[in-house]
Amino acid sequence: MNPIIDLRQAIVNRVQDNSKEQLAEVIEGSVDHDEKALPGLGVLFEMVWKQSSENEQSHLVNAIYQHLHGDTGNAAANPSPS
């Protein structure tokens, strides 16, 4: 089996029965914390991306671009701690 698919499925299985509040806690608890959580956030982002319209995807790309290029207070110069 492909280990990437296994990782994705494991992440989905871990959170699929969570309430909205629990999902928010998972996301908030992962942001700005240990990098071990990043693959999980990536899987959740992938789910959002696949269900988003082209307009929503464009909005997400613009938000990330602005963040990377300092349009939100030079955040690129101040990355999250590892």
Secondary structure, 3 states (H helix, E strand, C coil): CCHHHHHHHHHHHHHCCCCHHHHHHHHHHHCCCCHHHHHHHHHHHHHHHHHCCHHHHHHHHHHHHHHHCCCCCCHHHCCCCC
